[in-house]
Amino acid sequence: MENYVKGTNADPEIELSDLPFKCLPPNVTWMKVRPGSKMTNLIEFALKSMEDNKSQVWSGTGAAIGKTISCVEIMKRKIQNLHQISKISYHKCEEYWNPKSDELDSLRVVRNIPLIHILLSIEPLDSNEPGYQSSQVDVKTTEAPGKMKKKSRARNKNYHNFGTK
């Protein structure tokens, strides 16, 4: 690639109508997560908007996918009984490379960037749609972390006192 200079990128912007959900609730808030987005700012805004709109779509591409999932998990902890539908796909991005010398042809590189969309809603969603997760919380999973914390505190306390007289 030392014989080429990067040209333009053809990266079409995703519109609300392009989202892969069959029945998108009206007045949905669309949270577009970028790699440089601050999670605290996203969560604060999302919590305020969830009071009014009752549904949100979280979207992230490439390096922002992990941050998108983390934000959704935080929202699910802060607001109980959320319904969720997750969709994973690819976003096509075209890069054009111009040659430094005249005997070479220009290049077009097509990259498929991973993309995730997560629909959260207080109202029930279509449970037959692929990627649906219900809002019911399993009692066994909520009790386990509390017990684990008590054990780890006891270990830390014993470890802290170890060696002191």
N, C-alpha and C positions, 0 to 999 in steps of 0.2 A: 504494500500500500504506500510505499515511499514515493511512488511515481504518480500519486493522485492527491488531489486537494478536495476536501469535503465541500460539497455544494449545498444544495437546499434539502430540506426534509419535507416530505409530504405526510403530515401527521394529522388526519382529520379529527376534529373535535367531536366528542361523543355528546349527543343530544339526549334529552329526557325521553324522547320517543324511541330511542335506540335501546333502552334498557330491556333486558330479557325477561321481564315479568309479564305474565298473562293479564292480570288485573291489578294495575297499580292504583292504590287508593288516591282519591282527590286530595289536593293541597299537601302533597308529600314534600318533605324537606330533603334536598339532595346534598349530602355531605361528600365533597370531593377531597380525598386525602392525598397529599403530596409528600414526598420524602422529607421535605423541610418543614412540614406543618408541626406546630406545637400541640401535643396531645391535650394539654390542659385547656387551651383555647378551644379546640374542637369539642371537648366534652362539655365545657361550660355552655357553649352555644347550643349544642345538641340537647342538653337537659332543658334549657329554656324553650327551645322550639318544639320539643316533644309534648309539652303542656298544651300548646295551641293546636298542633297538627295531628298528633296521635300516631304518626308514621314517619319513617325516615328511610332513605336509601343511602348506604355507605358505599363508596366506590374508591378503589385504589388500583394503580397499575405498577408493574415492575417492583421497584424497591419499596413502594408504599403499601404493598399487600400486608405485610406483617403488622404495620402500624394500624391499618384499617381493621384487621381482625382484633387487635388489642383494644382499640376504641370500642368496638361492638361488644366485646366481653365486659368491659368496664360499664357500658350502658346497661347490659343485662344484669349486672350486680346492683347497680344503683336503682333501677326501675324493675320491680318484680313483674312477673307474668307477661313478658314480651314474647310475641310470636316472631319467628324468623324464617326467611327463605334465602338461601345462599345460591349464587350462580357464579361459576367460574368459566372463563373463556379467554380468548386471545384478541388482542388489538393489533391490527396491521399497520406498520410504520414503514414508509419507503424512504430510503436515503439515496441521494444522488452524489456520485463522486466524479469530478472533472479531471481529465489527465493533464499532467504537466507538460508532456510532449505531444506533438500532433499525430504521431504514428499509432498512438493508443486510442482505444474507444472509451467513451464514458461508461461508467458502471451504474447500475441500479441495484441496490441491496434491499430486500424485503425482510423485515424483522417482525416476528410474532412475539409481542410483549404480553405476558400473563396479566389478566385482569380479573378482579373480583367485584361483584355487586352483592350487597347484603341488605335485604329489606327487613326492617324492624317495625312492628306494629303492636299497639296496645289492643286493638280490635283483632278478633280471630281472622286468620288468612286461610286460603285454600289448602287444606291438609293433603290433598292429592297431588299437589304440584311437587316435582322433584326438588330436593334441597330444603324441604320444610322441616322445621324443628318446633315442637310444641312448647308452650310456656310452662308446663308442669315441672315442678322441681322434685327430684327424688330425695326423700327424707334421709336415706342412708348417706348420700354424698354430702349433705349439708352438715351432718353430725361429725363426720370423719375429721375435717380440718380442725375443729375445736379441740378434739381429743389429742390430735397430733401436736397442737400448740402447747397444751398443758404438759405433755411429755417433754417436748423440747425445752420448755422453760425450766422444768425440773433438772434436766441434764445441764443446761447452761448455769443454773444456780449451783449445782454440785460441782461443775467444772470450775466456776469462779472461786468457790471456796476450797477447792483442792489445793493442797500444799500450804494453806494458811493454818496457823495454830491458835 
